[in-house]
Amino acid sequence: MQEIEFYCKKCKKSMKMAYALTGDMDTPAMNGIIIRCHTHKCTRAVTLKNFTERDILKRADLHGKCYL
């Protein structure tokens, strides 16, 4: 896995954003980033606070999809 793609947990669609893995598991990754779902009916927005690369990898599945 070289990158993790983010998907909406509510509607299962892509949030059109990916994170390239760096290998540093403990430093904050994408701190303060707001990701919004781009579908017409879903209005979900997620703010990433205090996320480390380890937290992102824990949420990701084997195909590199992370549902937020």
mmJSON file of the N, C-alpha and C atoms, coordinates in Angstrom:
{"data_MODEL":{"atom_site":{
"group_PDB":["ATOM","ATOM","ATOM","ATOM","ATOM","ATOM","ATOM","ATOM","ATOM","ATOM","ATOM","ATOM","ATOM","ATOM","ATOM","ATOM","ATOM","ATOM","ATOM","ATOM","ATOM","ATOM","ATOM","ATOM","ATOM","ATOM","ATOM","ATOM","ATOM","ATOM","ATOM","ATOM","ATOM","ATOM","ATOM","ATOM","ATOM","ATOM","ATOM","ATOM","ATOM","ATOM","ATOM","ATOM","ATOM","ATOM","ATOM","ATOM","ATOM","ATOM","ATOM","ATOM","ATOM","ATOM","ATOM","ATOM","ATOM","ATOM","ATOM","ATOM","ATOM","ATOM","ATOM","ATOM","ATOM","ATOM","ATOM","ATOM","ATOM","ATOM","ATOM","ATOM","ATOM","ATOM","ATOM","ATOM","ATOM","ATOM","ATOM","ATOM","ATOM","ATOM","ATOM","ATOM","ATOM","ATOM","ATOM","ATOM","ATOM","ATOM","ATOM","ATOM","ATOM","ATOM","ATOM","ATOM","ATOM","ATOM","ATOM","ATOM","ATOM","ATOM","ATOM","ATOM","ATOM","ATOM","ATOM","ATOM","ATOM","ATOM","ATOM","ATOM","ATOM","ATOM","ATOM","ATOM","ATOM","ATOM","ATOM","ATOM","ATOM","ATOM","ATOM","ATOM","ATOM","ATOM","ATOM","ATOM","ATOM","ATOM","ATOM","ATOM","ATOM","ATOM","ATOM","ATOM","ATOM","ATOM","ATOM","ATOM","ATOM","ATOM","ATOM","ATOM","ATOM","ATOM","ATOM","ATOM","ATOM","ATOM","ATOM","ATOM","ATOM","ATOM","ATOM","ATOM","ATOM","ATOM","ATOM","ATOM","ATOM","ATOM","ATOM","ATOM","ATOM","ATOM","ATOM","ATOM","ATOM","ATOM","ATOM","ATOM","ATOM","ATOM","ATOM","ATOM","ATOM","ATOM","ATOM","ATOM","ATOM","ATOM","ATOM","ATOM","ATOM","ATOM","ATOM","ATOM","ATOM","ATOM","ATOM","ATOM","ATOM","ATOM","ATOM","ATOM","ATOM","ATOM","ATOM","ATOM","ATOM","ATOM","ATOM","ATOM"],
"id":[1,2,3,4,5,6,7,8,9,10,11,12,13,14,15,16,17,18,19,20,21,22,23,24,25,26,27,28,29,30,31,32,33,34,35,36,37,38,39,40,41,42,43,44,45,46,47,48,49,50,51,52,53,54,55,56,57,58,59,60,61,62,63,64,65,66,67,68,69,70,71,72,73,74,75,76,77,78,79,80,81,82,83,84,85,86,87,88,89,90,91,92,93,94,95,96,97,98,99,100,101,102,103,104,105,106,107,108,109,110,111,112,113,114,115,116,117,118,119,120,121,122,123,124,125,126,127,128,129,130,131,132,133,134,135,136,137,138,139,140,141,142,143,144,145,146,147,148,149,150,151,152,153,154,155,156,157,158,159,160,161,162,163,164,165,166,167,168,169,170,171,172,173,174,175,176,177,178,179,180,181,182,183,184,185,186,187,188,189,190,191,192,193,194,195,196,197,198,199,200,201,202,203,204],
"type_symbol":["N","C","C","N","C","C","N","C","C","N","C","C","N","C","C","N","C","C","N","C","C","N","C","C","N","C","C","N","C","C","N","C","C","N","C","C","N","C","C","N","C","C","N","C","C","N","C","C","N","C","C","N","C","C","N","C","C","N","C","C","N","C","C","N","C","C","N","C","C","N","C","C","N","C","C","N","C","C","N","C","C","N","C","C","N","C","C","N","C","C","N","C","C","N","C","C","N","C","C","N","C","C","N","C","C","N","C","C","N","C","C","N","C","C","N","C","C","N","C","C","N","C","C","N","C","C","N","C","C","N","C","C","N","C","C","N","C","C","N","C","C","N","C","C","N","C","C","N","C","C","N","C","C","N","C","C","N","C","C","N","C","C","N","C","C","N","C","C","N","C","C","N","C","C","N","C","C","N","C","C","N","C","C","N","C","C","N","C","C","N","C","C","N","C","C","N","C","C","N","C","C","N","C","C"],
"label_atom_id":["N","CA","C","N","CA","C","N","CA","C","N","CA","C","N","CA","C","N","CA","C","N","CA","C","N","CA","C","N","CA","C","N","CA","C","N","CA","C","N","CA","C","N","CA","C","N","CA","C","N","CA","C","N","CA","C","N","CA","C","N","CA","C","N","CA","C","N","CA","C","N","CA","C","N","CA","C","N","CA","C","N","CA","C","N","CA","C","N","CA","C","N","CA","C","N","CA","C","N","CA","C","N","CA","C","N","CA","C","N","CA","C","N","CA","C","N","CA","C","N","CA","C","N","CA","C","N","CA","C","N","CA","C","N","CA","C","N","CA","C","N","CA","C","N","CA","C","N","CA","C","N","CA","C","N","CA","C","N","CA","C","N","CA","C","N","CA","C","N","CA","C","N","CA","C","N","CA","C","N","CA","C","N","CA","C","N","CA","C","N","CA","C","N","CA","C","N","CA","C","N","CA","C","N","CA","C","N","CA","C","N","CA","C","N","CA","C","N","CA","C","N","CA","C","N","CA","C","N","CA","C","N","CA","C","N","CA","C"],
"label_alt_id":[null,null,null,null,null,null,null,null,null,null,null,null,null,null,null,null,null,null,null,null,null,null,null,null,null,null,null,null,null,null,null,null,null,null,null,null,null,null,null,null,null,null,null,null,null,null,null,null,null,null,null,null,null,null,null,null,null,null,null,null,null,null,null,null,null,null,null,null,null,null,null,null,null,null,null,null,null,null,null,null,null,null,null,null,null,null,null,null,null,null,null,null,null,null,null,null,null,null,null,null,null,null,null,null,null,null,null,null,null,null,null,null,null,null,null,null,null,null,null,null,null,null,null,null,null,null,null,null,null,null,null,null,null,null,null,null,null,null,null,null,null,null,null,null,null,null,null,null,null,null,null,null,null,null,null,null,null,null,null,null,null,null,null,null,null,null,null,null,null,null,null,null,null,null,null,null,null,null,null,null,null,null,null,null,null,null,null,null,null,null,null,null,null,null,null,null,null,null,null,null,null,null,null,null],
"label_comp_id":["MET","MET","MET","GLN","GLN","GLN","GLU","GLU","GLU","ILE","ILE","ILE","GLU","GLU","GLU","PHE","PHE","PHE","TYR","TYR","TYR","CYS","CYS","CYS","LYS","LYS","LYS","LYS","LYS","LYS","CYS","CYS","CYS","LYS","LYS","LYS","LYS","LYS","LYS","SER","SER","SER","MET","MET","MET","LYS","LYS","LYS","MET","MET","MET","ALA","ALA","ALA","TYR","TYR","TYR","ALA","ALA","ALA","LEU","LEU","LEU","THR","THR","THR","GLY","GLY","GLY","ASP","ASP","ASP","MET","MET","MET","ASP","ASP","ASP","THR","THR","THR","PRO","PRO","PRO","ALA","ALA","ALA","MET","MET","MET","ASN","ASN","ASN","GLY","GLY","GLY","ILE","ILE","ILE","ILE","ILE","ILE","ILE","ILE","ILE","ARG","ARG","ARG","CYS","CYS","CYS","HIS","HIS","HIS","THR","THR","THR","HIS","HIS","HIS","LYS","LYS","LYS","CYS","CYS","CYS","THR","THR","THR","ARG","ARG","ARG","ALA","ALA","ALA","VAL","VAL","VAL","THR","THR","THR","LEU","LEU","LEU","LYS","LYS","LYS","ASN","ASN","ASN","PHE","PHE","PHE","THR","THR","THR","GLU","GLU","GLU","ARG","ARG","ARG","ASP","ASP","ASP","ILE","ILE","ILE","LEU","LEU","LEU","LYS","LYS","LYS","ARG","ARG","ARG","ALA","ALA","ALA","ASP","ASP","ASP","LEU","LEU","LEU","HIS","HIS","HIS","GLY","GLY","GLY","LYS","LYS","LYS","CYS","CYS","CYS","TYR","TYR","TYR","LEU","LEU","LEU"],
"label_asym_id":["A","A","A","A","A","A","A","A","A","A","A","A","A","A","A","A","A","A","A","A","A","A","A","A","A","A","A","A","A","A","A","A","A","A","A","A","A","A","A","A","A","A","A","A","A","A","A","A","A","A","A","A","A","A","A","A","A","A","A","A","A","A","A","A","A","A","A","A","A","A","A","A","A","A","A","A","A","A","A","A","A","A","A","A","A","A","A","A","A","A","A","A","A","A","A","A","A","A","A","A","A","A","A","A","A","A","A","A","A","A","A","A","A","A","A","A","A","A","A","A","A","A","A","A","A","A","A","A","A","A","A","A","A","A","A","A","A","A","A","A","A","A","A","A","A","A","A","A","A","A","A","A","A","A","A","A","A","A","A","A","A","A","A","A","A","A","A","A","A","A","A","A","A","A","A","A","A","A","A","A","A","A","A","A","A","A","A","A","A","A","A","A","A","A","A","A","A","A","A","A","A","A","A","A"],
"label_entity_id":["1","1","1","1","1","1","1","1","1","1","1","1","1","1","1","1","1","1","1","1","1","1","1","1","1","1","1","1","1","1","1","1","1","1","1","1","1","1","1","1","1","1","1","1","1","1","1","1","1","1","1","1","1","1","1","1","1","1","1","1","1","1","1","1","1","1","1","1","1","1","1","1","1","1","1","1","1","1","1","1","1","1","1","1","1","1","1","1","1","1","1","1","1","1","1","1","1","1","1","1","1","1","1","1","1","1","1","1","1","1","1","1","1","1","1","1","1","1","1","1","1","1","1","1","1","1","1","1","1","1","1","1","1","1","1","1","1","1","1","1","1","1","1","1","1","1","1","1","1","1","1","1","1","1","1","1","1","1","1","1","1","1","1","1","1","1","1","1","1","1","1","1","1","1","1","1","1","1","1","1","1","1","1","1","1","1","1","1","1","1","1","1","1","1","1","1","1","1","1","1","1","1","1","1"],
"label_seq_id":[1,1,1,2,2,2,3,3,3,4,4,4,5,5,5,6,6,6,7,7,7,8,8,8,9,9,9,10,10,10,11,11,11,12,12,12,13,13,13,14,14,14,15,15,15,16,16,16,17,17,17,18,18,18,19,19,19,20,20,20,21,21,21,22,22,22,23,23,23,24,24,24,25,25,25,26,26,26,27,27,27,28,28,28,29,29,29,30,30,30,31,31,31,32,32,32,33,33,33,34,34,34,35,35,35,36,36,36,37,37,37,38,38,38,39,39,39,40,40,40,41,41,41,42,42,42,43,43,43,44,44,44,45,45,45,46,46,46,47,47,47,48,48,48,49,49,49,50,50,50,51,51,51,52,52,52,53,53,53,54,54,54,55,55,55,56,56,56,57,57,57,58,58,58,59,59,59,60,60,60,61,61,61,62,62,62,63,63,63,64,64,64,65,65,65,66,66,66,67,67,67,68,68,68],
"pdbx_PDB_ins_code":[null,null,null,null,null,null,null,null,null,null,null,null,null,null,null,null,null,null,null,null,null,null,null,null,null,null,null,null,null,null,null,null,null,null,null,null,null,null,null,null,null,null,null,null,null,null,null,null,null,null,null,null,null,null,null,null,null,null,null,null,null,null,null,null,null,null,null,null,null,null,null,null,null,null,null,null,null,null,null,null,null,null,null,null,null,null,null,null,null,null,null,null,null,null,null,null,null,null,null,null,null,null,null,null,null,null,null,null,null,null,null,null,null,null,null,null,null,null,null,null,null,null,null,null,null,null,null,null,null,null,null,null,null,null,null,null,null,null,null,null,null,null,null,null,null,null,null,null,null,null,null,null,null,null,null,null,null,null,null,null,null,null,null,null,null,null,null,null,null,null,null,null,null,null,null,null,null,null,null,null,null,null,null,null,null,null,null,null,null,null,null,null,null,null,null,null,null,null,null,null,null,null,null,null],
"Cartn_x":[0.841,0.0,0.884,0.735,1.498,0.66,-0.664,-1.541,-2.868,-3.504,-4.798,-5.826,-6.911,-7.99,-9.095,-9.719,-10.756,-12.137,-13.038,-14.409,-15.366,-16.574,-17.604,-18.168,-18.238,-18.774,-20.289,-20.929,-22.388,-22.89,-22.328,-22.84,-21.874,-20.683,-19.685,-19.091,-19.217,-18.646,-17.28,-16.492,-15.16,-15.247,-14.354,-14.261,-13.236,-12.702,-11.771,-10.529,-9.993,-8.778,-8.002,-6.685,-5.828,-4.657,-4.063,-2.9,-1.763,-0.615,0.563,1.306,1.585,2.248,3.711,4.176,5.56,6.392,5.772,6.492,6.712,6.444,6.582,5.229,5.115,3.822,3.323,4.196,3.789,3.555,3.987,3.766,2.364,1.762,0.417,0.396,-0.619,-0.779,-2.081,-2.02,-3.191,-3.964,-3.296,-3.927,-4.765,-6.039,-6.923,-7.529,-7.415,-7.963,-9.447,-10.265,-11.697,-11.952,-12.536,-12.861,-14.375,-14.907,-16.35,-16.727,-17.845,-18.372,-18.933,-18.658,-19.006,-20.292,-21.012,-22.258,-23.355,-24.382,-25.449,-26.286,-26.609,-27.514,-26.802,-25.542,-24.808,-24.116,-24.273,-23.678,-22.641,-22.047,-21.099,-19.779,-19.265,-17.95,-17.183,-15.914,-15.082,-13.865,-13.562,-12.357,-11.371,-10.183,-9.159,-8.365,-8.488,-7.767,-6.937,-5.667,-4.739,-4.677,-4.819,-4.687,-3.217,-2.736,-1.388,-1.509,-0.382,-0.404,-0.825,-0.496,-0.902,-2.429,-3.079,-4.542,-5.202,-4.629,-5.175,-5.032,-3.881,-3.672,-4.578,-4.901,-5.817,-7.208,-7.637,-8.975,-9.042,-7.898,-7.879,-8.059,-8.676,-8.814,-7.645,-7.706,-6.606,-6.432,-7.465,-7.414,-7.003,-6.67,-6.239,-7.385,-8.562,-9.72,-9.948,-10.066,-10.306,-11.672,-12.588,-13.934,-14.006,-14.288,-14.392,-15.819],
"Cartn_y":[-1.182,0.0,1.242,2.082,3.319,4.534,4.426,5.54,5.012,5.834,5.504,6.463,5.93,6.756,6.853,8.023,8.249,8.124,7.429,7.205,7.614,8.001,8.397,7.15,7.183,6.05,5.955,7.081,7.123,6.593,7.093,6.711,5.828,5.55,4.657,5.183,6.473,7.065,7.674,7.882,8.452,9.927,10.348,11.757,12.482,11.796,12.356,12.937,12.197,12.617,11.375,11.454,10.328,10.831,9.92,10.233,9.3,9.871,9.074,8.731,7.46,6.999,7.428,7.881,8.323,7.346,6.556,5.609,6.095,7.369,7.918,7.785,6.833,6.466,7.38,8.133,8.843,10.343,10.946,12.38,12.632,13.762,14.07,14.182,13.592,13.622,14.346,15.325,16.079,16.685,17.354,17.953,19.169,19.174,20.299,20.311,19.248,19.168,18.809,19.517,19.217,18.549,17.356,16.608,16.532,16.9,16.918,15.882,15.205,14.245,15.021,14.547,15.304,14.857,13.913,13.488,14.516,14.483,15.487,15.354,14.133,13.935,13.889,13.488,13.349,14.673,15.133,16.412,16.225,15.06,14.743,15.494,16.063,16.699,16.172,15.854,15.27,16.16,16.508,17.254,16.294,16.207,15.316,16.069,15.639,16.254,15.187,15.472,14.576,13.185,13.082,11.812,11.573,10.388,9.994,8.997,8.707,7.739,6.36,6.048,4.773,4.695,5.808,5.833,5.641,6.253,6.112,4.667,4.053,2.661,1.699,1.998,1.145,1.14,2.284,2.393,1.871,1.726,1.316,-0.197,-0.61,-2.037,-2.515,-3.739,-4.311,-3.661,-3.0,-2.37,-0.906,-0.405,0.984,1.966,1.506,2.383,2.66,3.934,4.339,5.02,4.447,5.002,5.933,7.211,8.23,8.675],
"Cartn_z":[0.0,0.0,0.0,-0.978,-1.056,-0.716,-0.89,-0.536,-0.014,0.803,1.39,0.803,0.257,-0.275,0.764,0.864,1.859,1.23,1.951,1.514,2.621,2.243,3.193,3.875,5.191,5.945,5.771,5.493,5.394,4.048,2.945,1.624,0.827,1.381,0.775,-0.528,-0.813,-2.023,-1.713,-2.752,-2.589,-2.202,-1.299,-0.927,-1.795,-2.8,-3.774,-3.113,-2.136,-1.457,-1.056,-1.157,-0.79,0.04,0.811,1.637,1.248,0.872,0.534,1.815,2.01,3.226,3.243,4.421,4.567,5.371,6.23,7.061,8.48,8.756,10.105,10.797,11.71,12.279,13.392,14.055,15.266,15.099,14.018,13.854,13.312,13.655,13.154,11.629,11.022,9.568,9.245,8.371,7.912,9.084,9.973,11.147,10.739,11.1,10.821,9.43,8.683,7.327,7.407,6.637,6.547,5.198,5.238,4.023,3.92,2.754,2.549,1.504,1.736,0.771,-0.423,-1.639,-2.838,-3.516,-2.931,-3.563,-3.307,-4.12,-4.047,-2.776,-2.374,-1.243,0.103,0.13,1.389,1.717,2.937,3.339,4.441,4.521,5.586,5.387,6.477,6.488,7.695,7.496,8.547,8.748,9.998,10.34,10.987,10.425,10.967,12.029,13.274,14.385,15.078,15.271,15.967,15.342,14.03,13.327,13.035,13.353,12.958,11.814,11.186,10.092,10.6,11.829,12.433,12.553,12.947,13.055,11.692,10.666,9.318,8.842,9.114,8.707,9.463,10.716,11.48,10.865,10.335,9.75,8.321,7.662,6.255,6.133,5.024,4.764,3.897,3.419,2.639,1.277,0.771,-0.543,-0.472,0.709,0.851,0.952,1.365,1.52,2.998,3.339,4.72,4.773,5.545,5.654,6.855,6.589,7.643,7.812],
"occupancy":[1.0,1.0,1.0,1.0,1.0,1.0,1.0,1.0,1.0,1.0,1.0,1.0,1.0,1.0,1.0,1.0,1.0,1.0,1.0,1.0,1.0,1.0,1.0,1.0,1.0,1.0,1.0,1.0,1.0,1.0,1.0,1.0,1.0,1.0,1.0,1.0,1.0,1.0,1.0,1.0,1.0,1.0,1.0,1.0,1.0,1.0,1.0,1.0,1.0,1.0,1.0,1.0,1.0,1.0,1.0,1.0,1.0,1.0,1.0,1.0,1.0,1.0,1.0,1.0,1.0,1.0,1.0,1.0,1.0,1.0,1.0,1.0,1.0,1.0,1.0,1.0,1.0,1.0,1.0,1.0,1.0,1.0,1.0,1.0,1.0,1.0,1.0,1.0,1.0,1.0,1.0,1.0,1.0,1.0,1.0,1.0,1.0,1.0,1.0,1.0,1.0,1.0,1.0,1.0,1.0,1.0,1.0,1.0,1.0,1.0,1.0,1.0,1.0,1.0,1.0,1.0,1.0,1.0,1.0,1.0,1.0,1.0,1.0,1.0,1.0,1.0,1.0,1.0,1.0,1.0,1.0,1.0,1.0,1.0,1.0,1.0,1.0,1.0,1.0,1.0,1.0,1.0,1.0,1.0,1.0,1.0,1.0,1.0,1.0,1.0,1.0,1.0,1.0,1.0,1.0,1.0,1.0,1.0,1.0,1.0,1.0,1.0,1.0,1.0,1.0,1.0,1.0,1.0,1.0,1.0,1.0,1.0,1.0,1.0,1.0,1.0,1.0,1.0,1.0,1.0,1.0,1.0,1.0,1.0,1.0,1.0,1.0,1.0,1.0,1.0,1.0,1.0,1.0,1.0,1.0,1.0,1.0,1.0,1.0,1.0,1.0,1.0,1.0,1.0],
"B_iso_or_equiv":[0.0,0.0,0.0,0.0,0.0,0.0,0.0,0.0,0.0,0.0,0.0,0.0,0.0,0.0,0.0,0.0,0.0,0.0,0.0,0.0,0.0,0.0,0.0,0.0,0.0,0.0,0.0,0.0,0.0,0.0,0.0,0.0,0.0,0.0,0.0,0.0,0.0,0.0,0.0,0.0,0.0,0.0,0.0,0.0,0.0,0.0,0.0,0.0,0.0,0.0,0.0,0.0,0.0,0.0,0.0,0.0,0.0,0.0,0.0,0.0,0.0,0.0,0.0,0.0,0.0,0.0,0.0,0.0,0.0,0.0,0.0,0.0,0.0,0.0,0.0,0.0,0.0,0.0,0.0,0.0,0.0,0.0,0.0,0.0,0.0,0.0,0.0,0.0,0.0,0.0,0.0,0.0,0.0,0.0,0.0,0.0,0.0,0.0,0.0,0.0,0.0,0.0,0.0,0.0,0.0,0.0,0.0,0.0,0.0,0.0,0.0,0.0,0.0,0.0,0.0,0.0,0.0,0.0,0.0,0.0,0.0,0.0,0.0,0.0,0.0,0.0,0.0,0.0,0.0,0.0,0.0,0.0,0.0,0.0,0.0,0.0,0.0,0.0,0.0,0.0,0.0,0.0,0.0,0.0,0.0,0.0,0.0,0.0,0.0,0.0,0.0,0.0,0.0,0.0,0.0,0.0,0.0,0.0,0.0,0.0,0.0,0.0,0.0,0.0,0.0,0.0,0.0,0.0,0.0,0.0,0.0,0.0,0.0,0.0,0.0,0.0,0.0,0.0,0.0,0.0,0.0,0.0,0.0,0.0,0.0,0.0,0.0,0.0,0.0,0.0,0.0,0.0,0.0,0.0,0.0,0.0,0.0,0.0,0.0,0.0,0.0,0.0,0.0,0.0],
"pdbx_formal_charge":[null,null,null,null,null,null,null,null,null,null,null,null,null,null,null,null,null,null,null,null,null,null,null,null,null,null,null,null,null,null,null,null,null,null,null,null,null,null,null,null,null,null,null,null,null,null,null,null,null,null,null,null,null,null,null,null,null,null,null,null,null,null,null,null,null,null,null,null,null,null,null,null,null,null,null,null,null,null,null,null,null,null,null,null,null,null,null,null,null,null,null,null,null,null,null,null,null,null,null,null,null,null,null,null,null,null,null,null,null,null,null,null,null,null,null,null,null,null,null,null,null,null,null,null,null,null,null,null,null,null,null,null,null,null,null,null,null,null,null,null,null,null,null,null,null,null,null,null,null,null,null,null,null,null,null,null,null,null,null,null,null,null,null,null,null,null,null,null,null,null,null,null,null,null,null,null,null,null,null,null,null,null,null,null,null,null,null,null,null,null,null,null,null,null,null,null,null,null,null,null,null,null,null,null],
"auth_seq_id":[1,1,1,2,2,2,3,3,3,4,4,4,5,5,5,6,6,6,7,7,7,8,8,8,9,9,9,10,10,10,11,11,11,12,12,12,13,13,13,14,14,14,15,15,15,16,16,16,17,17,17,18,18,18,19,19,19,20,20,20,21,21,21,22,22,22,23,23,23,24,24,24,25,25,25,26,26,26,27,27,27,28,28,28,29,29,29,30,30,30,31,31,31,32,32,32,33,33,33,34,34,34,35,35,35,36,36,36,37,37,37,38,38,38,39,39,39,40,40,40,41,41,41,42,42,42,43,43,43,44,44,44,45,45,45,46,46,46,47,47,47,48,48,48,49,49,49,50,50,50,51,51,51,52,52,52,53,53,53,54,54,54,55,55,55,56,56,56,57,57,57,58,58,58,59,59,59,60,60,60,61,61,61,62,62,62,63,63,63,64,64,64,65,65,65,66,66,66,67,67,67,68,68,68],
"auth_comp_id":["MET","MET","MET","GLN","GLN","GLN","GLU","GLU","GLU","ILE","ILE","ILE","GLU","GLU","GLU","PHE","PHE","PHE","TYR","TYR","TYR","CYS","CYS","CYS","LYS","LYS","LYS","LYS","LYS","LYS","CYS","CYS","CYS","LYS","LYS","LYS","LYS","LYS","LYS","SER","SER","SER","MET","MET","MET","LYS","LYS","LYS","MET","MET","MET","ALA","ALA","ALA","TYR","TYR","TYR","ALA","ALA","ALA","LEU","LEU","LEU","THR","THR","THR","GLY","GLY","GLY","ASP","ASP","ASP","MET","MET","MET","ASP","ASP","ASP","THR","THR","THR","PRO","PRO","PRO","ALA","ALA","ALA","MET","MET","MET","ASN","ASN","ASN","GLY","GLY","GLY","ILE","ILE","ILE","ILE","ILE","ILE","ILE","ILE","ILE","ARG","ARG","ARG","CYS","CYS","CYS","HIS","HIS","HIS","THR","THR","THR","HIS","HIS","HIS","LYS","LYS","LYS","CYS","CYS","CYS","THR","THR","THR","ARG","ARG","ARG","ALA","ALA","ALA","VAL","VAL","VAL","THR","THR","THR","LEU","LEU","LEU","LYS","LYS","LYS","ASN","ASN","ASN","PHE","PHE","PHE","THR","THR","THR","GLU","GLU","GLU","ARG","ARG","ARG","ASP","ASP","ASP","ILE","ILE","ILE","LEU","LEU","LEU","LYS","LYS","LYS","ARG","ARG","ARG","ALA","ALA","ALA","ASP","ASP","ASP","LEU","LEU","LEU","HIS","HIS","HIS","GLY","GLY","GLY","LYS","LYS","LYS","CYS","CYS","CYS","TYR","TYR","TYR","LEU","LEU","LEU"],
"auth_asym_id":["A","A","A","A","A","A","A","A","A","A","A","A","A","A","A","A","A","A","A","A","A","A","A","A","A","A","A","A","A","A","A","A","A","A","A","A","A","A","A","A","A","A","A","A","A","A","A","A","A","A","A","A","A","A","A","A","A","A","A","A","A","A","A","A","A","A","A","A","A","A","A","A","A","A","A","A","A","A","A","A","A","A","A","A","A","A","A","A","A","A","A","A","A","A","A","A","A","A","A","A","A","A","A","A","A","A","A","A","A","A","A","A","A","A","A","A","A","A","A","A","A","A","A","A","A","A","A","A","A","A","A","A","A","A","A","A","A","A","A","A","A","A","A","A","A","A","A","A","A","A","A","A","A","A","A","A","A","A","A","A","A","A","A","A","A","A","A","A","A","A","A","A","A","A","A","A","A","A","A","A","A","A","A","A","A","A","A","A","A","A","A","A","A","A","A","A","A","A","A","A","A","A","A","A"],
"auth_atom_id":["N","CA","C","N","CA","C","N","CA","C","N","CA","C","N","CA","C","N","CA","C","N","CA","C","N","CA","C","N","CA","C","N","CA","C","N","CA","C","N","CA","C","N","CA","C","N","CA","C","N","CA","C","N","CA","C","N","CA","C","N","CA","C","N","CA","C","N","CA","C","N","CA","C","N","CA","C","N","CA","C","N","CA","C","N","CA","C","N","CA","C","N","CA","C","N","CA","C","N","CA","C","N","CA","C","N","CA","C","N","CA","C","N","CA","C","N","CA","C","N","CA","C","N","CA","C","N","CA","C","N","CA","C","N","CA","C","N","CA","C","N","CA","C","N","CA","C","N","CA","C","N","CA","C","N","CA","C","N","CA","C","N","CA","C","N","CA","C","N","CA","C","N","CA","C","N","CA","C","N","CA","C","N","CA","C","N","CA","C","N","CA","C","N","CA","C","N","CA","C","N","CA","C","N","CA","C","N","CA","C","N","CA","C","N","CA","C","N","CA","C","N","CA","C","N","CA","C","N","CA","C","N","CA","C","N","CA","C"],
"pdbx_PDB_model_num":[1,1,1,1,1,1,1,1,1,1,1,1,1,1,1,1,1,1,1,1,1,1,1,1,1,1,1,1,1,1,1,1,1,1,1,1,1,1,1,1,1,1,1,1,1,1,1,1,1,1,1,1,1,1,1,1,1,1,1,1,1,1,1,1,1,1,1,1,1,1,1,1,1,1,1,1,1,1,1,1,1,1,1,1,1,1,1,1,1,1,1,1,1,1,1,1,1,1,1,1,1,1,1,1,1,1,1,1,1,1,1,1,1,1,1,1,1,1,1,1,1,1,1,1,1,1,1,1,1,1,1,1,1,1,1,1,1,1,1,1,1,1,1,1,1,1,1,1,1,1,1,1,1,1,1,1,1,1,1,1,1,1,1,1,1,1,1,1,1,1,1,1,1,1,1,1,1,1,1,1,1,1,1,1,1,1,1,1,1,1,1,1,1,1,1,1,1,1,1,1,1,1,1,1]
}}}
